[in-house]
Amino acid sequence: MNRAAAPLAILAAASCVWGLAWVPLKALGAEGLGGLALILVASAVAGAVLLPRLVAERGAWRDGRRGLAAIALLGGYSNLTFALATMYGDIVRVMVLFYLLPAWGALGGRIFLGERLDAPRVLAVLMALGGAWLTLGGR
């Protein structure tokens, strides 16, 4: 694979994983294995797999410990709430909120970071809103 195609392949694979992440969570929840215990086990397994890489590269992130700790806490909370929502919530509503991430990102960037809404960002927001509208049965 050439260097230009690699990021696109990674993005496509990540999108597929996130788009289908709810399937095993919902199935395991239906079998009675769910909730915080399931999320804790899944996160522990992922953490154990990634720990050697984290230790090997610890020098690269040492200066940004506080920011990385905040990202880890907020990202962990985000993943926890997403996983719980997919297990216990209506999957259509959960996925609509997920597909609205460009809109939430643009709104958060505008409010918290003072970013301006340029044409690509407005287009992403409009596409996210259009996708939500179609998912909810818009005609």
ZAZA-325286 format. One line per 8 residues: number of its first residue (from 1); their letters; for each residue x, y, z of C-alpha. Coordinates in nm, 2 decimals, always signed. Layout:
NUM	a	X Y Z ~ ...
***
This chain:
1	mnraaapl	+0.00 +0.00 +0.00 ~ +0.14 +0.34 -0.09 ~ +0.18 +0.62 +0.16 ~ -0.11 +0.82 +0.03 ~ -0.36 +0.53 +0.06 ~ -0.26 +0.43 +0.41 ~ -0.44 +0.71 +0.60 ~ -0.75 +0.65 +0.40
9	ailaaasc	-0.74 +0.28 +0.47 ~ -0.69 +0.35 +0.84 ~ -0.98 +0.60 +0.84 ~ -1.21 +0.35 +0.67 ~ -1.12 +0.07 +0.90 ~ -1.16 +0.29 +1.21 ~ -1.50 +0.40 +1.08 ~ -1.61 +0.04 +1.03
17	vwglawvp	-1.50 -0.05 +1.38 ~ -1.68 +0.24 +1.54 ~ -1.98 +0.19 +1.32 ~ -2.01 -0.17 +1.43 ~ -1.89 -0.14 +1.79 ~ -2.25 -0.16 +1.92 ~ -2.31 -0.51 +1.77 ~ -2.10 -0.72 +2.02
25	lkalgaeg	-2.20 -0.50 +2.31 ~ -2.57 -0.55 +2.23 ~ -2.52 -0.92 +2.19 ~ -2.33 -0.96 +2.51 ~ -2.59 -0.75 +2.69 ~ -2.87 -0.98 +2.56 ~ -2.68 -1.28 +2.70 ~ -2.67 -1.11 +3.05
33	lgglalil	-2.31 -1.00 +3.04 ~ -2.32 -0.62 +3.03 ~ -2.29 -0.30 +3.21 ~ -1.98 -0.17 +3.37 ~ -1.83 -0.52 +3.41 ~ -1.83 -0.57 +3.04 ~ -1.68 -0.23 +2.97 ~ -1.42 -0.28 +3.24
41	vasavaga	-1.31 -0.61 +3.09 ~ -1.30 -0.48 +2.73 ~ -1.10 -0.17 +2.84 ~ -0.86 -0.38 +3.05 ~ -0.79 -0.61 +2.76 ~ -0.73 -0.32 +2.52 ~ -0.51 -0.15 +2.78 ~ -0.31 -0.47 +2.83
49	vllprlva	-0.25 -0.50 +2.46 ~ -0.14 -0.14 +2.43 ~ +0.07 -0.12 +2.75 ~ +0.40 -0.23 +2.59 ~ +0.37 +0.05 +2.33 ~ +0.28 +0.30 +2.59 ~ +0.58 +0.21 +2.80 ~ +0.81 +0.22 +2.50
57	ergawrdg	+0.71 +0.57 +2.40 ~ +0.67 +0.72 +2.75 ~ +0.95 +0.97 +2.68 ~ +0.75 +1.13 +2.40 ~ +0.45 +1.22 +2.61 ~ +0.62 +1.30 +2.94 ~ +0.60 +1.68 +2.90 ~ +0.22 +1.67 +2.82
65	rrglaaia	+0.12 +1.46 +3.12 ~ -0.16 +1.69 +3.24 ~ -0.32 +1.73 +2.90 ~ -0.29 +1.36 +2.83 ~ -0.45 +1.28 +3.16 ~ -0.74 +1.51 +3.08 ~ -0.78 +1.35 +2.74 ~ -0.77 +1.00 +2.89
73	llggysnl	-1.03 +1.08 +3.15 ~ -1.27 +1.26 +2.91 ~ -1.21 +1.01 +2.64 ~ -1.27 +0.72 +2.88 ~ -1.59 +0.88 +3.00 ~ -1.70 +0.93 +2.64 ~ -1.63 +0.57 +2.55 ~ -1.81 +0.45 +2.87
81	tfalatmy	-2.12 +0.65 +2.80 ~ -2.12 +0.55 +2.44 ~ -2.09 +0.18 +2.53 ~ -2.36 +0.20 +2.80 ~ -2.59 +0.39 +2.56 ~ -2.55 +0.12 +2.29 ~ -2.62 -0.16 +2.54 ~ -2.92 -0.01 +2.71
89	gdivrvmv	-3.05 +0.26 +2.47 ~ -3.23 +0.27 +2.15 ~ -2.95 +0.21 +1.89 ~ -3.10 +0.45 +1.63 ~ -3.10 +0.74 +1.88 ~ -2.74 +0.66 +1.99 ~ -2.61 +0.64 +1.64 ~ -2.78 +0.97 +1.54
97	lfyllpaw	-2.60 +1.14 +1.83 ~ -2.28 +0.97 +1.71 ~ -2.33 +1.09 +1.35 ~ -2.38 +1.44 +1.48 ~ -2.02 +1.45 +1.61 ~ -1.91 +1.70 +1.34 ~ -2.19 +1.93 +1.45 ~ -2.09 +1.89 +1.82
105	galggrif	-1.72 +1.94 +1.73 ~ -1.79 +2.26 +1.53 ~ -2.01 +2.40 +1.81 ~ -1.76 +2.31 +2.08 ~ -1.47 +2.46 +1.87 ~ -1.67 +2.78 +1.82 ~ -1.77 +2.81 +2.19 ~ -1.46 +2.69 +2.37
113	lgerldap	-1.17 +2.76 +2.12 ~ -1.31 +3.06 +1.93 ~ -1.27 +2.88 +1.60 ~ -1.45 +3.03 +1.30 ~ -1.69 +2.82 +1.10 ~ -1.52 +2.79 +0.76 ~ -1.69 +2.63 +0.45 ~ -1.56 +2.27 +0.51
121	rvlavlma	-1.68 +2.28 +0.87 ~ -2.02 +2.42 +0.77 ~ -2.05 +2.15 +0.51 ~ -1.96 +1.88 +0.76 ~ -2.23 +2.01 +1.00 ~ -2.49 +2.02 +0.72 ~ -2.40 +1.66 +0.61 ~ -2.42 +1.54 +0.98
129	lggawltl	-2.76 +1.71 +1.02 ~ -2.88 +1.57 +0.68 ~ -2.77 +1.22 +0.79 ~ -2.95 +1.25 +1.12 ~ -3.26 +1.37 +0.94 ~ -3.25 +1.08 +0.70 ~ -3.19 +0.83 +0.98 ~ -3.49 +0.96 +1.17
137	ggr	-3.71 +0.91 +0.87 ~ -3.69 +1.25 +0.69 ~ -3.84 +1.26 +0.34
***
